[in-house]
Amino acid sequence: MGERFFLYDDTVETKTRFISFMGDEERHDLAIMYSDRYYGKAVVLDIQRNKFAIVGADDLNEEGYLEYAFGLSEKVAAELTEFLYEVV
């Protein structure tokens, strides 16, 4: 293997919130990571689906974003969006 070319290699402080809640449609198990990266957006990990997305308030306003990012139905995405508006 040739010499490795790094685009970046940073170590940053993060704050991680682990939360599990039961919505009307299903249970949500999330890890939400906050840092100074990604222009103030949070990294949201859906632990049950093994998927993640970088999410900010602007993304929550974009129709279909959570459905696409996490592979959710419209109803499940609506309850997750409602929660994420409170924490992102």
Biopython code that builds the backbone (N, CA, C, O; Angstrom):
import numpy as np
from Bio.PDB.StructureBuilder import StructureBuilder

atoms = [
    (1, "MET", "N", (0.845, -1.173, 0.000)),
    (1, "MET", "CA", (0.000, 0.000, 0.000)),
    (1, "MET", "C", (0.889, 1.234, 0.000)),
    (1, "MET", "O", (1.902, 1.281, 0.698)),
    (2, "GLY", "N", (0.508, 2.224, -0.780)),
    (2, "GLY", "CA", (1.271, 3.467, -0.862)),
    (2, "GLY", "C", (1.063, 4.342, 0.360)),
    (2, "GLY", "O", (0.366, 3.972, 1.305)),
    (3, "GLU", "N", (1.675, 5.494, 0.317)),
    (3, "GLU", "CA", (1.549, 6.437, 1.426)),
    (3, "GLU", "C", (0.106, 6.935, 1.537)),
    (3, "GLU", "O", (-0.523, 7.275, 0.534)),
    (4, "ARG", "N", (-0.399, 6.972, 2.745)),
    (4, "ARG", "CA", (-1.781, 7.392, 2.997)),
    (4, "ARG", "C", (-1.878, 8.908, 2.903)),
    (4, "ARG", "O", (-1.042, 9.618, 3.462)),
    (5, "PHE", "N", (-2.893, 9.414, 2.199)),
    (5, "PHE", "CA", (-3.132, 10.846, 2.039)),
    (5, "PHE", "C", (-4.361, 11.216, 2.857)),
    (5, "PHE", "O", (-5.479, 10.839, 2.503)),
    (6, "PHE", "N", (-4.167, 11.944, 3.941)),
    (6, "PHE", "CA", (-5.269, 12.333, 4.812)),
    (6, "PHE", "C", (-5.898, 13.641, 4.341)),
    (6, "PHE", "O", (-5.190, 14.603, 4.044)),
    (7, "LEU", "N", (-7.204, 13.674, 4.275)),
    (7, "LEU", "CA", (-7.910, 14.925, 4.014)),
    (7, "LEU", "C", (-7.991, 15.733, 5.300)),
    (7, "LEU", "O", (-7.844, 16.955, 5.285)),
    (8, "TYR", "N", (-8.222, 15.051, 6.402)),
    (8, "TYR", "CA", (-8.092, 15.645, 7.732)),
    (8, "TYR", "C", (-8.018, 14.522, 8.750)),
    (8, "TYR", "O", (-8.463, 13.403, 8.495)),
    (9, "ASP", "N", (-7.454, 14.834, 9.897)),
    (9, "ASP", "CA", (-7.319, 13.877, 11.001)),
    (9, "ASP", "C", (-7.369, 14.694, 12.291)),
    (9, "ASP", "O", (-6.334, 15.049, 12.856)),
    (10, "ASP", "N", (-8.581, 14.982, 12.744)),
    (10, "ASP", "CA", (-8.787, 15.843, 13.898)),
    (10, "ASP", "C", (-9.393, 15.058, 15.049)),
    (10, "ASP", "O", (-10.112, 14.082, 14.836)),
    (11, "THR", "N", (-9.105, 15.483, 16.244)),
    (11, "THR", "CA", (-9.770, 14.975, 17.433)),
    (11, "THR", "C", (-10.506, 16.145, 18.064)),
    (11, "THR", "O", (-9.900, 17.178, 18.350)),
    (12, "VAL", "N", (-11.819, 15.992, 18.287)),
    (12, "VAL", "CA", (-12.622, 17.079, 18.830)),
    (12, "VAL", "C", (-13.413, 16.588, 20.037)),
    (12, "VAL", "O", (-13.711, 15.401, 20.165)),
    (13, "GLU", "N", (-13.742, 17.521, 20.914)),
    (13, "GLU", "CA", (-14.601, 17.219, 22.051)),
    (13, "GLU", "C", (-16.039, 17.119, 21.550)),
    (13, "GLU", "O", (-16.472, 17.930, 20.733)),
    (14, "THR", "N", (-16.772, 16.129, 22.037)),
    (14, "THR", "CA", (-18.178, 15.992, 21.681)),
    (14, "THR", "C", (-19.010, 15.811, 22.942)),
    (14, "THR", "O", (-18.518, 15.386, 23.987)),
    (15, "LYS", "N", (-20.264, 16.144, 22.810)),
    (15, "LYS", "CA", (-21.250, 15.870, 23.845)),
    (15, "LYS", "C", (-22.228, 14.897, 23.208)),
    (15, "LYS", "O", (-22.791, 15.180, 22.151)),
    (16, "THR", "N", (-22.430, 13.758, 23.844)),
    (16, "THR", "CA", (-23.312, 12.740, 23.272)),
    (16, "THR", "C", (-24.479, 12.492, 24.208)),
    (16, "THR", "O", (-24.299, 12.275, 25.406)),
    (17, "ARG", "N", (-25.677, 12.529, 23.645)),
    (17, "ARG", "CA", (-26.897, 12.253, 24.400)),
    (17, "ARG", "C", (-27.477, 10.942, 23.879)),
    (17, "ARG", "O", (-27.753, 10.807, 22.686)),
    (18, "PHE", "N", (-27.657, 9.987, 24.772)),
    (18, "PHE", "CA", (-28.303, 8.727, 24.435)),
    (18, "PHE", "C", (-29.737, 8.812, 24.936)),
    (18, "PHE", "O", (-29.979, 9.099, 26.109)),
    (19, "ILE", "N", (-30.680, 8.562, 24.045)),
    (19, "ILE", "CA", (-32.080, 8.688, 24.437)),
    (19, "ILE", "C", (-32.911, 7.615, 23.766)),
    (19, "ILE", "O", (-32.707, 7.281, 22.599)),
    (20, "SER", "N", (-33.849, 7.083, 24.525)),
    (20, "SER", "CA", (-34.792, 6.095, 24.017)),
    (20, "SER", "C", (-36.181, 6.559, 24.411)),
    (20, "SER", "O", (-36.430, 6.878, 25.573)),
    (21, "PHE", "N", (-37.088, 6.596, 23.442)),
    (21, "PHE", "CA", (-38.462, 6.979, 23.766)),
    (21, "PHE", "C", (-39.428, 6.200, 22.891)),
    (21, "PHE", "O", (-39.084, 5.733, 21.806)),
    (22, "MET", "N", (-40.639, 6.074, 23.393)),
    (22, "MET", "CA", (-41.683, 5.360, 22.677)),
    (22, "MET", "C", (-42.608, 6.388, 22.051)),
    (22, "MET", "O", (-43.246, 7.171, 22.756)),
    (23, "GLY", "N", (-42.679, 6.384, 20.739)),
    (23, "GLY", "CA", (-43.600, 7.262, 20.026)),
    (23, "GLY", "C", (-44.921, 6.549, 19.806)),
    (23, "GLY", "O", (-45.115, 5.427, 20.275)),
    (24, "ASP", "N", (-45.823, 7.197, 19.099)),
    (24, "ASP", "CA", (-47.108, 6.570, 18.777)),
    (24, "ASP", "C", (-46.935, 5.406, 17.819)),
    (24, "ASP", "O", (-47.705, 4.447, 17.852)),
    (25, "GLU", "N", (-45.924, 5.490, 16.968)),
    (25, "GLU", "CA", (-45.713, 4.469, 15.942)),
    (25, "GLU", "C", (-44.723, 3.394, 16.358)),
    (25, "GLU", "O", (-44.952, 2.214, 16.093)),
    (26, "GLU", "N", (-43.630, 3.776, 17.003)),
    (26, "GLU", "CA", (-42.607, 2.805, 17.397)),
    (26, "GLU", "C", (-41.632, 3.402, 18.387)),
    (26, "GLU", "O", (-41.701, 4.588, 18.711)),
    (27, "ARG", "N", (-40.726, 2.573, 18.863)),
    (27, "ARG", "CA", (-39.685, 2.979, 19.799)),
    (27, "ARG", "C", (-38.515, 3.563, 19.006)),
    (27, "ARG", "O", (-38.201, 3.105, 17.908)),
    (28, "HIS", "N", (-37.878, 4.581, 19.587)),
    (28, "HIS", "CA", (-36.710, 5.202, 18.982)),
    (28, "HIS", "C", (-35.543, 5.123, 19.962)),
    (28, "HIS", "O", (-35.666, 5.549, 21.111)),
    (29, "ASP", "N", (-34.428, 4.587, 19.519)),
    (29, "ASP", "CA", (-33.192, 4.533, 20.294)),
    (29, "ASP", "C", (-32.146, 5.332, 19.528)),
    (29, "ASP", "O", (-31.720, 4.942, 18.441)),
    (30, "LEU", "N", (-31.737, 6.466, 20.116)),
    (30, "LEU", "CA", (-30.872, 7.394, 19.405)),
    (30, "LEU", "C", (-29.634, 7.745, 20.218)),
    (30, "LEU", "O", (-29.642, 7.718, 21.448)),
    (31, "ALA", "N", (-28.590, 8.068, 19.505)),
    (31, "ALA", "CA", (-27.419, 8.732, 20.079)),
    (31, "ALA", "C", (-27.276, 10.021, 19.278)),
    (31, "ALA", "O", (-27.210, 9.991, 18.049)),
    (32, "ILE", "N", (-27.228, 11.147, 19.974)),
    (32, "ILE", "CA", (-27.134, 12.442, 19.319)),
    (32, "ILE", "C", (-25.823, 13.075, 19.750)),
    (32, "ILE", "O", (-25.616, 13.348, 20.932)),
    (33, "MET", "N", (-24.945, 13.306, 18.794)),
    (33, "MET", "CA", (-23.611, 13.849, 19.073)),
    (33, "MET", "C", (-23.543, 15.310, 18.640)),
    (33, "MET", "O", (-23.868, 15.664, 17.507)),
    (34, "TYR", "N", (-23.113, 16.138, 19.576)),
    (34, "TYR", "CA", (-22.947, 17.564, 19.319)),
    (34, "TYR", "C", (-21.456, 17.888, 19.354)),
    (34, "TYR", "O", (-20.738, 17.410, 20.232)),
    (35, "SER", "N", (-20.991, 18.690, 18.411)),
    (35, "SER", "CA", (-19.614, 19.152, 18.391)),
    (35, "SER", "C", (-19.573, 20.474, 17.635)),
    (35, "SER", "O", (-20.609, 20.999, 17.229)),
    (36, "ASP", "N", (-18.376, 21.003, 17.451)),
    (36, "ASP", "CA", (-18.258, 22.247, 16.689)),
    (36, "ASP", "C", (-18.107, 21.985, 15.193)),
    (36, "ASP", "O", (-17.851, 22.913, 14.425)),
    (37, "ARG", "N", (-18.259, 20.752, 14.782)),
    (37, "ARG", "CA", (-18.193, 20.381, 13.365)),
    (37, "ARG", "C", (-19.584, 20.497, 12.738)),
    (37, "ARG", "O", (-20.574, 20.660, 13.451)),
    (38, "TYR", "N", (-19.656, 20.417, 11.461)),
    (38, "TYR", "CA", (-20.900, 20.349, 10.697)),
    (38, "TYR", "C", (-21.793, 21.578, 10.882)),
    (38, "TYR", "O", (-23.019, 21.474, 10.848)),
    (39, "TYR", "N", (-21.167, 22.741, 11.079)),
    (39, "TYR", "CA", (-21.881, 24.013, 11.074)),
    (39, "TYR", "C", (-23.030, 24.049, 12.084)),
    (39, "TYR", "O", (-24.106, 24.566, 11.782)),
    (40, "GLY", "N", (-22.809, 23.511, 13.259)),
    (40, "GLY", "CA", (-23.807, 23.544, 14.319)),
    (40, "GLY", "C", (-24.852, 22.448, 14.249)),
    (40, "GLY", "O", (-25.764, 22.409, 15.075)),
    (41, "LYS", "N", (-24.734, 21.570, 13.289)),
    (41, "LYS", "CA", (-25.682, 20.465, 13.187)),
    (41, "LYS", "C", (-25.222, 19.313, 14.071)),
    (41, "LYS", "O", (-24.064, 19.264, 14.486)),
    (42, "ALA", "N", (-26.126, 18.396, 14.355)),
    (42, "ALA", "CA", (-25.817, 17.246, 15.202)),
    (42, "ALA", "C", (-25.736, 15.982, 14.353)),
    (42, "ALA", "O", (-26.381, 15.880, 13.309)),
    (43, "VAL", "N", (-24.946, 15.033, 14.806)),
    (43, "VAL", "CA", (-24.912, 13.717, 14.173)),
    (43, "VAL", "C", (-25.916, 12.863, 14.940)),
    (43, "VAL", "O", (-25.751, 12.636, 16.139)),
    (44, "VAL", "N", (-26.947, 12.391, 14.258)),
    (44, "VAL", "CA", (-27.996, 11.594, 14.879)),
    (44, "VAL", "C", (-27.830, 10.157, 14.420)),
    (44, "VAL", "O", (-27.888, 9.860, 13.226)),
    (45, "LEU", "N", (-27.623, 9.265, 15.388)),
    (45, "LEU", "CA", (-27.474, 7.840, 15.092)),
    (45, "LEU", "C", (-28.733, 7.110, 15.520)),
    (45, "LEU", "O", (-29.138, 7.191, 16.679)),
    (46, "ASP", "N", (-29.348, 6.403, 14.598)),
    (46, "ASP", "CA", (-30.491, 5.548, 14.895)),
    (46, "ASP", "C", (-29.922, 4.169, 15.196)),
    (46, "ASP", "O", (-29.543, 3.437, 14.281)),
    (47, "ILE", "N", (-29.861, 3.821, 16.444)),
    (47, "ILE", "CA", (-29.170, 2.612, 16.882)),
    (47, "ILE", "C", (-29.877, 1.356, 16.383)),
    (47, "ILE", "O", (-29.208, 0.390, 16.013)),
    (48, "GLN", "N", (-31.202, 1.340, 16.361)),
    (48, "GLN", "CA", (-31.929, 0.150, 15.905)),
    (48, "GLN", "C", (-31.749, -0.110, 14.413)),
    (48, "GLN", "O", (-31.649, -1.263, 13.993)),
    (49, "ARG", "N", (-31.707, 0.927, 13.630)),
    (49, "ARG", "CA", (-31.589, 0.765, 12.178)),
    (49, "ARG", "C", (-30.145, 0.766, 11.697)),
    (49, "ARG", "O", (-29.876, 0.465, 10.534)),
    (50, "ASN", "N", (-29.216, 1.104, 12.587)),
    (50, "ASN", "CA", (-27.805, 1.180, 12.225)),
    (50, "ASN", "C", (-27.602, 2.189, 11.087)),
    (50, "ASN", "O", (-26.910, 1.912, 10.108)),
    (51, "LYS", "N", (-28.228, 3.377, 11.242)),
    (51, "LYS", "CA", (-28.102, 4.444, 10.259)),
    (51, "LYS", "C", (-27.834, 5.744, 10.994)),
    (51, "LYS", "O", (-28.162, 5.880, 12.173)),
    (52, "PHE", "N", (-27.240, 6.693, 10.295)),
    (52, "PHE", "CA", (-26.990, 7.991, 10.900)),
    (52, "PHE", "C", (-27.119, 9.082, 9.851)),
    (52, "PHE", "O", (-27.050, 8.829, 8.648)),
    (53, "ALA", "N", (-27.311, 10.316, 10.345)),
    (53, "ALA", "CA", (-27.396, 11.470, 9.457)),
    (53, "ALA", "C", (-26.954, 12.702, 10.230)),
    (53, "ALA", "O", (-27.055, 12.755, 11.456)),
    (54, "ILE", "N", (-26.467, 13.686, 9.496)),
    (54, "ILE", "CA", (-26.147, 14.987, 10.062)),
    (54, "ILE", "C", (-27.421, 15.812, 9.941)),
    (54, "ILE", "O", (-27.935, 16.026, 8.843)),
    (55, "VAL", "N", (-27.928, 16.276, 11.093)),
    (55, "VAL", "CA", (-29.256, 16.891, 11.113)),
    (55, "VAL", "C", (-29.205, 18.255, 11.803)),
    (55, "VAL", "O", (-28.652, 18.406, 12.892)),
    (56, "GLY", "N", (-29.794, 19.225, 11.141)),
    (56, "GLY", "CA", (-30.002, 20.556, 11.702)),
    (56, "GLY", "C", (-31.446, 20.951, 11.487)),
    (56, "GLY", "O", (-32.201, 20.238, 10.826)),
    (57, "ALA", "N", (-31.830, 22.082, 12.042)),
    (57, "ALA", "CA", (-33.212, 22.545, 11.904)),
    (57, "ALA", "C", (-33.604, 22.695, 10.438)),
    (57, "ALA", "O", (-34.742, 22.402, 10.071)),
    (58, "ASP", "N", (-32.678, 23.146, 9.599)),
    (58, "ASP", "CA", (-32.985, 23.302, 8.176)),
    (58, "ASP", "C", (-33.305, 21.958, 7.525)),
    (58, "ASP", "O", (-34.145, 21.888, 6.628)),
    (59, "ASP", "N", (-32.642, 20.898, 7.969)),
    (59, "ASP", "CA", (-32.909, 19.563, 7.420)),
    (59, "ASP", "C", (-34.283, 19.063, 7.844)),
    (59, "ASP", "O", (-34.970, 18.394, 7.073)),
    (60, "LEU", "N", (-34.686, 19.388, 9.074)),
    (60, "LEU", "CA", (-35.995, 18.955, 9.557)),
    (60, "LEU", "C", (-37.117, 19.631, 8.781)),
    (60, "LEU", "O", (-38.217, 19.089, 8.679)),
    (61, "ASN", "N", (-36.846, 20.803, 8.239)),
    (61, "ASN", "CA", (-37.842, 21.515, 7.428)),
    (61, "ASN", "C", (-37.906, 20.997, 5.999)),
    (61, "ASN", "O", (-38.836, 21.319, 5.259)),
    (62, "GLU", "N", (-36.929, 20.202, 5.612)),
    (62, "GLU", "CA", (-36.880, 19.675, 4.246)),
    (62, "GLU", "C", (-37.744, 18.417, 4.154)),
    (62, "GLU", "O", (-37.485, 17.422, 4.831)),
    (63, "GLU", "N", (-38.741, 18.475, 3.335)),
    (63, "GLU", "CA", (-39.686, 17.368, 3.203)),
    (63, "GLU", "C", (-38.979, 16.087, 2.739)),
    (63, "GLU", "O", (-38.247, 16.088, 1.750)),
    (64, "GLY", "N", (-39.213, 15.013, 3.467)),
    (64, "GLY", "CA", (-38.681, 13.712, 3.088)),
    (64, "GLY", "C", (-37.267, 13.421, 3.544)),
    (64, "GLY", "O", (-36.753, 12.335, 3.277)),
    (65, "TYR", "N", (-36.615, 14.366, 4.231)),
    (65, "TYR", "CA", (-35.209, 14.167, 4.611)),
    (65, "TYR", "C", (-35.026, 12.984, 5.555)),
    (65, "TYR", "O", (-34.196, 12.111, 5.299)),
    (66, "LEU", "N", (-35.791, 12.947, 6.642)),
    (66, "LEU", "CA", (-35.620, 11.840, 7.592)),
    (66, "LEU", "C", (-36.084, 10.514, 7.007)),
    (66, "LEU", "O", (-35.504, 9.471, 7.308)),
    (67, "GLU", "N", (-37.105, 10.538, 6.187)),
    (67, "GLU", "CA", (-37.558, 9.310, 5.534)),
    (67, "GLU", "C", (-36.421, 8.715, 4.708)),
    (67, "GLU", "O", (-36.169, 7.511, 4.749)),
    (68, "TYR", "N", (-35.747, 9.574, 3.966)),
    (68, "TYR", "CA", (-34.639, 9.121, 3.125)),
    (68, "TYR", "C", (-33.430, 8.707, 3.963)),
    (68, "TYR", "O", (-32.866, 7.632, 3.761)),
    (69, "ALA", "N", (-33.036, 9.568, 4.904)),
    (69, "ALA", "CA", (-31.805, 9.330, 5.669)),
    (69, "ALA", "C", (-31.881, 8.082, 6.528)),
    (69, "ALA", "O", (-30.901, 7.347, 6.643)),
    (70, "PHE", "N", (-33.036, 7.833, 7.134)),
    (70, "PHE", "CA", (-33.159, 6.706, 8.059)),
    (70, "PHE", "C", (-34.036, 5.576, 7.540)),
    (70, "PHE", "O", (-34.211, 4.574, 8.234)),
    (71, "GLY", "N", (-34.588, 5.708, 6.347)),
    (71, "GLY", "CA", (-35.447, 4.656, 5.797)),
    (71, "GLY", "C", (-36.734, 4.509, 6.584)),
    (71, "GLY", "O", (-37.137, 3.391, 6.904)),
    (72, "LEU", "N", (-37.389, 5.619, 6.901)),
    (72, "LEU", "CA", (-38.581, 5.611, 7.742)),
    (72, "LEU", "C", (-39.849, 5.812, 6.925)),
    (72, "LEU", "O", (-39.821, 6.367, 5.827)),
    (73, "SER", "N", (-40.959, 5.347, 7.486)),
    (73, "SER", "CA", (-42.251, 5.672, 6.895)),
    (73, "SER", "C", (-42.565, 7.130, 7.224)),
    (73, "SER", "O", (-41.914, 7.731, 8.079)),
    (74, "GLU", "N", (-43.541, 7.685, 6.560)),
    (74, "GLU", "CA", (-43.900, 9.075, 6.781)),
    (74, "GLU", "C", (-44.366, 9.311, 8.219)),
    (74, "GLU", "O", (-44.011, 10.325, 8.821)),
    (75, "LYS", "N", (-45.148, 8.397, 8.773)),
    (75, "LYS", "CA", (-45.652, 8.553, 10.142)),
    (75, "LYS", "C", (-44.531, 8.482, 11.172)),
    (75, "LYS", "O", (-44.494, 9.287, 12.102)),
    (76, "VAL", "N", (-43.628, 7.537, 11.018)),
    (76, "VAL", "CA", (-42.512, 7.389, 11.956)),
    (76, "VAL", "C", (-41.587, 8.601, 11.854)),
    (76, "VAL", "O", (-41.110, 9.107, 12.870)),
    (77, "ALA", "N", (-41.336, 9.062, 10.639)),
    (77, "ALA", "CA", (-40.491, 10.232, 10.442)),
    (77, "ALA", "C", (-41.116, 11.469, 11.072)),
    (77, "ALA", "O", (-40.400, 12.323, 11.596)),
    (78, "ALA", "N", (-42.437, 11.578, 11.030)),
    (78, "ALA", "CA", (-43.117, 12.737, 11.617)),
    (78, "ALA", "C", (-42.908, 12.791, 13.128)),
    (78, "ALA", "O", (-42.659, 13.863, 13.678)),
    (79, "GLU", "N", (-43.006, 11.643, 13.806)),
    (79, "GLU", "CA", (-42.805, 11.665, 15.257)),
    (79, "GLU", "C", (-41.337, 11.892, 15.614)),
    (79, "GLU", "O", (-41.046, 12.525, 16.629)),
    (80, "LEU", "N", (-40.415, 11.392, 14.808)),
    (80, "LEU", "CA", (-39.000, 11.646, 15.055)),
    (80, "LEU", "C", (-38.667, 13.112, 14.797)),
    (80, "LEU", "O", (-37.894, 13.711, 15.545)),
    (81, "THR", "N", (-39.236, 13.687, 13.762)),
    (81, "THR", "CA", (-39.031, 15.105, 13.462)),
    (81, "THR", "C", (-39.506, 15.974, 14.612)),
    (81, "THR", "O", (-38.823, 16.919, 15.009)),
    (82, "GLU", "N", (-40.675, 15.653, 15.147)),
    (82, "GLU", "CA", (-41.225, 16.412, 16.269)),
    (82, "GLU", "C", (-40.262, 16.394, 17.458)),
    (82, "GLU", "O", (-40.047, 17.423, 18.099)),
    (83, "PHE", "N", (-39.687, 15.235, 17.751)),
    (83, "PHE", "CA", (-38.724, 15.148, 18.848)),
    (83, "PHE", "C", (-37.449, 15.918, 18.529)),
    (83, "PHE", "O", (-36.958, 16.670, 19.370)),
    (84, "LEU", "N", (-36.909, 15.742, 17.331)),
    (84, "LEU", "CA", (-35.625, 16.369, 16.987)),
    (84, "LEU", "C", (-35.717, 17.894, 16.960)),
    (84, "LEU", "O", (-34.718, 18.567, 17.215)),
    (85, "TYR", "N", (-36.886, 18.454, 16.658)),
    (85, "TYR", "CA", (-37.042, 19.907, 16.735)),
    (85, "TYR", "C", (-36.722, 20.412, 18.140)),
    (85, "TYR", "O", (-36.257, 21.541, 18.297)),
    (86, "GLU", "N", (-36.962, 19.597, 19.153)),
    (86, "GLU", "CA", (-36.717, 19.992, 20.537)),
    (86, "GLU", "C", (-35.236, 19.961, 20.907)),
    (86, "GLU", "O", (-34.822, 20.685, 21.812)),
    (87, "VAL", "N", (-34.426, 19.141, 20.233)),
    (87, "VAL", "CA", (-33.063, 18.893, 20.688)),
    (87, "VAL", "C", (-31.957, 19.299, 19.711)),
    (87, "VAL", "O", (-30.783, 19.320, 20.083)),
    (88, "VAL", "N", (-32.318, 19.619, 18.473)),
    (88, "VAL", "CA", (-31.286, 19.967, 17.493)),
    (88, "VAL", "C", (-31.216, 21.469, 17.328)),
    (88, "VAL", "O", (-30.407, 21.967, 16.545)),
]
sb = StructureBuilder()
sb.init_structure("model")
sb.init_model(0)
sb.init_chain("A")
sb.init_seg("    ")
for serial, (resi, resn, name, xyz) in enumerate(atoms, 1):
    if name == "N":
        sb.init_residue(resn, " ", resi, " ")
    sb.init_atom(name, np.array(xyz, "f"), 0.0, 1.0, " ", f" {name:<3s}", serial, name[0])
structure = sb.get_structure()
